[in-house]
Amino acid sequence: MQMRSFLVAALAAGTAMAHMNMKDPTPLAYKGNPNSKEPNIDYSITSPITQAQYPCKGYLKLLGTPEGASVKTYAPGGQYSMSVEGGAAHNGGSCQLSLSYDKGSTFTVIKSFIGNCPTSSGGTFNFNMPSDTPEGDEVVFAWTWVNHTGNREYYMSCAVVSIKGGAAKRDAPAMKRDTAFASRPQVFQANLGGEYCTKEGVDTVFPEPGPDVENTSTSPGPAVLCSTGADAPEGSGSDSGSGSGSSAGAGSSSAAAATSQAQATSSAAAQPTTTAASQPSITGGVFLTVNPGSSAAASSGAVSSSAAASTPTTLSTVVATSAAAGTSSAAASSSAAAGGNSGSPTTSAKIPTTTGGAGGAAGAQSGACTDEGAWACASDGSSFQRCASGQWSAAMPMAAGTKCQAGISDTLNMRRRSRVRRSGTGF
C-alpha cells in the first residue's frame, strides 16, 4: 500500500513538470473530474497522444458509464470560456475546440486559436457556441494543441458535455449570419503518422480553421505534408484578441466572407448557386473524402495546383433560399444538375431506404458505401450523411430552419425559409 501511494504521488508530481491539459470542462479520466474513479484516472493526462490513442487518448471507452457522464451544459448561441493548465507550454502554439456527436468518429471545429495557445500558465479562452449547434446529452468537447517549440507532438483532452437549448448562457455578439454547423471543417490532426506534420518554431496556421478564428501569432507558419515536406495550404483567419490567452470572442474574416456569400445567395431571387470548397490534400474524413481504392489514398501526397484546378470537388453544395412561398426542391435539383457541378453526379436523386436501426434518422444509411463523396439526405430532410472512406458517416442533423432534399447525390441540396414581412401577417 505504501509503495502504491508513493507511485501515485510520484506520478501526480510528475504531471506538474509535464505538458498541458484542458482543465475546464473537466476531461475524461482527469483527477479533477468528479466522475473519474480508479483505476481509470490518468496521472499523465498532460502528455501528448500517440496515433494509437487518437481520439481522446483512448478514454472514449468511458462513454456510457458513470465515469463518462456529462460535466457541463452549453446552449446554442451562447458565449463561454474554457481553460488549460500544465507546466510546459512550449511557447504556445495553435489550438482548436471541436465537438463530436458520433463517439469520436468525427470532430467539428467551433473555434481555432493561432498563436499564444496555451499561455505559460495555461490560460482561459473564450468561444461562441454556434447558434445551430445540434443538441445532445453525450457530446464530446475536445481541445487539441500543436506546440510551437519542442518535439513535434499532438495533444488532445476530451470532456463529455450536454448541449441544451434552455441552458444558461451569455448571448454571443450578434452576427449577420452564422456559418452552418454542417459546413464547418473537421479537426486538424498532425504528427500522428497521417498526412500532416508541423514545423518547429512557428504557430501552425490550420489548413481548415473554420469561420471563428483568433489569430494573435507573431510567427505563423503553415503545416507541412509529411510525405513530401511541402507546405500545406494556409487557411485564412482574423487578427483578434490581445494574446493574453483570453480571446476577444470576435468573429473572423472568413466568417464575414461566408456571411456575405450567404446574403448574395439570398438576394439572387431565390436562384440556387453552387460554390466549391477548397481542396486541401486531406486523406479521408466525413467532409473531405478519398476513394479507398484511389491512388491519392495510397500515396497521400501533395496535389499539384493544376490537378486541383481540373478535378471537380466532392464538396459542392447547392443552397436554395426561398423568400416567400419557397423554392421547390425540384427546381434546386434541376439547377444543380444543369450547372452546379462540373463532375458527373454520383447517382440520380433517389430516396434513401431506411435501414431500421434503433433511434436512427428516417432513411439513414449504414455500413459500407461505394459512391465515395456522395451525400445522403434522409427522407424527411432533417439530417444528412456522407460516404467517406468507404463507409457511411453518422447522421448529422440539419441546422434549424433548413432541410435538405431527400436522396443520394454528389451535392447536398438545402432549402432555407426566409422571414417575409406582410401587413397583418407573420412568418
N, C-alpha and C positions, 0 to 999 in steps of 0.2 A: 504493500500500500504506500509506504514512504517513497519507494522508488518510482511508482506511478505518479505520485504527487509531484515529485521532483521533475520528472519528464514533462508533465503538463505545464508546470511553471516555467521550465526552460523554453518550451515551445512558445508559450504566451509572451515571454520576454523577447524572444527572437523576432516576433512579428513587429515589435516596436522599431527594430532596426531594418525591417524588410521594406516592402514597397508600398502600394496603396490599395485601398478597397473602398467601395461605396459604404457609407455609414447610415444614411437615411435616404430612401426607405431601407430598413434593415434587411440584409441579404439572407438567402437560404444558407444554413449551416454556420451562420455568424454567431459568435458568442453573445452579442448584444441583442439577438433576435429572441423574443420571449418564447417562441415556439421551438427553438433549437434544443435538442437533447443529445446527451452522449449515447452512442459513440460517434454521432454524425457531426459534432462541432468541429469546424476546420480552424485549427490554430495557425495555419499557414495561408489564411484567406487572402493575404496581401500579395501572394506570389503570382507571377504570370501563369497563364494556362498553356497547355500543350494542345496539339492537334487532336489527340485522343480525348481531351477534356472538354472540347467545344461541343455544345454551348454550355455556359454557366458552370464550368469546372466540374461538370457531371452531376450537379446537385438537383437537376430537374427530376431525378428519380424520387425526390421527396414530394412531388406534386400528388395530390390526392390523399396525403397522410396528414395527421395533425401538425407535423413539422413543416408542412407546405401550405399552411393556412395563410390567408391574406393578412398583411401587416399594415396596409394603408388604403384609403379610398380617395380617388380623384374624381372630378366631374369634367365632362367635356366642356371646353371653352374656358376652363379655369387657369389661373396663374399660380404656379407653385415653385418650390425650390427643393433641391436635393443636395446632399453633402458628401464629401470624400474625406478620408482620414488615412494616416500612414506616416512612415518615417523616411521614405526615399522617393521624392517626386521626380527625379531625373530631369530637372529643369523644365518640368511641364510636358507639353506635347499637345496632342489633339484628342478630343473625346467625343463620343456620341451617346445620346439617350434614345432608346428604342423600345418598342412593345411587341410582344408575341402573343397571339391568340391560339396557336396550334402546338403548344407544349414545346416550343423552341425550334420548330422546323423553319420558321421564317421570323425575322425581326424587322419591323417597320420603323424607320428613323423619325423621331419627332423633333430633335434638335441636334445640331453639330456645333462644337466649340473648336476653333482653330487657334492654338496658342494659349499658354497660361492655364492649361487644364491637365493635371491639377496644379494648385499653387504649392509652395513649400510646406504649408500647413495642411494641405488637402483642399479646403475651400468649399464655399457654398455657391451653387449655380442655379440661376432662375430659368424656368422654362414655361411655355404655354402648352397646355394640353389641347390639341386640335379640337375645334368645335364639333367635328363629325367623328371623333374617336368612338369606335363601337363600344358598347357597354359589355361588361363581363365580370365574373366573380373569381376567375383564376387566370388573370393576365400576368404575364412575366414582364417585369420592368427591368431593363438591362442598362448598365453603364459599361462602356468599353473605352479603352485607352491605348494609344500607341505613343510611347515615350519619346522625348526629344533627344536625350543622350543615354549612353549605356548600351547594353546588349539589345539587339533587335527583338523586341518582345511584344506580346499582346495580352492585355489584362481585361477581365470580364467579371463583373459582380452582378448577380440577379436576385431580385426580390419578387415575391408574389403580391399583387395588388388587386384591388377591385376598381372598376370604372362604373360609376353610377351617376345618372342624371341629377339626382337630388342631393349629391354630396356637397359639403361646404366648400366654398371656393371664393377666390378673388377673381373678378372678371378680368380676362385678359384685355389689353388695349384693343380697341375696335380696329379691324382691318377691312378693306373693301370687300375682299372675298378670300377665304382660306383655300389653300390647295387641298383637293380631295385626299382623304386619308389613303385611299387605294392607289393614288398616284405618287405617293411618297416612296423614296428608294429603300432598298434593303440595307441592313447594317454593313459597314465596311469590315472586312476581315483581312488580316495581314500577318506575315511571319509565322504561318501555321502550315507551311508546305503547300499552299494553294497558289493562286495566281499573283497576288500582290505581296510585295515586301516594302519596307520603309527605309529611308536613309537616316543615318545618324546626323544630329546637329541641325535638323530642320523640324518645324511643326508641320506635320503632314496635312496637305490640302486634299480632302477626300474627293475622289472622282465623282461621287454622287452624294453631296452633302445634304440635299433636301432643301426645302424653301426657308427653313428657320435656321439661320447660321449666325454665330457670333465669332467674328474674326478679330482677335487682338494681337496677332502674331507680329513680331518684328523680323522673323526669319522663316517665312513659309516656304514650303517646297513640295513637289509632287511625290506621290508614291511611285514605285517602280515595278515593272513586270519582272517577276522572279526569274522567268525563263530566259530573258534577253538582257535584263538590266536597263532597258529603255524606260524613259519617263512615262508614267501613266497620265492620261488627261486630267487636268485640274478642274474641279467644279468651282462655280462662282459663289462668293459669299459676301457678307456685309462687314463693314468695319464699325461694329458697335461694341459698347462696353468699355470699361476702364482698364481691364487687365488685372483687376484686383482679385479675381476668382469668383466674383458675384456678377452675373450677367445683367445687362440692362433690360433684357426682355424685348428688345425692339425687333421688328420684322426685318428680313433680309432683302437684299436687292433682287434675288432670284424669286422671292415670294411676290414682290411687286411686279416682276415681269410676268409671272403666272397670272396675277390678277388682271393685268392689262390685256393679256391674251383672252381670258375668260370674258371680259367685258366686250372685247371686239367680236367674239363669237355671238354674244347675246344681241348685239346691235345689228347683226347682219340679217335681219328679217327671218330669224329662226332657220337660216341655212346652215346645215352641218358643215363643219370644216375638219380637216384631217391634219394633225400635227404629228410629226415623227420625233420620238425621243432620241437623244444622242446614244451612240453605240460604243460605250467603253468595253474593252475586251475583258468581260467577266464570264467565267465559266459557271453555268448552272444557276439555280435560284428560281424563284417564282416569277419575278418580273424581268429577269434577264436570262434567257434560256439558250441552251445549246443542245442540239440533237446529240444523244449519247453516241450515235454511230458516226458523227461527222469528224472531219479531220481537225476542225477547230477545237473540238472537245479533246481530241487526242494530244494535240500539241500545246494547247493553252498559250499560244504565242501571241505576239502583237499583231494587230490587223493594220495593214497599210491604209493610208488615207484614201487612196484611190479605190481600194476594195470596199472600204466603209461607205464611200460615196455611192458606189454602184449596187450595193447589197440592200434590198428592201428590209426595213426594220420590222421586227415582230411586235413592236410596242406601239404601233399606230392605233390611236383611239379616236373614235368619232363621238363628239359631244353635240347632241341636238337640244337646243333650248327653246321652249315654247313660250311665247309672250302672252297668249290669250287662251285659245281653245286647245293649244298643244300641237306640236308637230308629230305627225303619225310615225310610228316606228317603221312602217313600210317605206316611207319616204327617206328616212335616215338611212335605212339599209340599202336602198337603191342608189342613193347618192354616194355612199361609201363604196359600193361595187363599181360605180362609174369612174370615180377618180380619187377615192380616198387612199388607196394603197397601190403602189406600183407593182407589188408582188401579187402572184395569183392567190386567191383565197384558199384557206385550208380546206374548207368544205362549204356547202350551202348552209344557210342558217337553219339547221334542223333543231328541233326541240330536244333538249337532253332528256333521257329517260331516267326515272327515279331509281336509285339503287336500293332504297329502302332501309338504309342504316338508321338505327335509333337516334333520334334527335337531329338528323341531317336536314339540310335545307331541301325544299321541293325541287326535284330534278338534279340533286347533287351527283357529281361524278366521283368515282373512287378507283383506286388501283392503277394499273399501267395504262399509258396512252401512247399513241403513235404520231399524232399531229402535233409535233413539237412547236411550242409557242402559241398554240391555239387557246382562245378564251372560251369559257363555257358559262353562260348566264342561266340561272335557274328559271324554271317555267313561270314563276310568279315575279321574276325580275328583281328580287330582293337581295340576291347575293351572286357572286361570281367566283370562278376558279381559273387556274392556268395550268396548261400541260407543260411541265418543267422537268427537264432531265428524265423524261420517260415516265413520269408519274403525275397524276392529278394532285394539285395542292389542296389544302383545306379550303372550305368555302369561306369567303370573306364577305361581310355584309356591305351593301351599298350605303353611300352617305345619305343622311336624312334628306328627304325631298327629291331623291333621284331614284330611277330604276333603270336597269339595263334591258336590252332587247333579248328575249329568250332565244336560246340557240347556241350553236357552236360555230365559231368563225375566227378569222385571223384579226378581227378588230373587235373591241368592246364598245358597243353602241350604247350610249347613255342618254337618258332623257331627263331634263330638269324643268320643273314648272316654275315660272316667274310670277311674282305678285303683280296684278294689274289693278289699278285704282279706277273705279267707276262710281258715278254718282248714285248713292243709295245702295251700293253693293259692296261686298267684301271680296275675299280671295276665292 
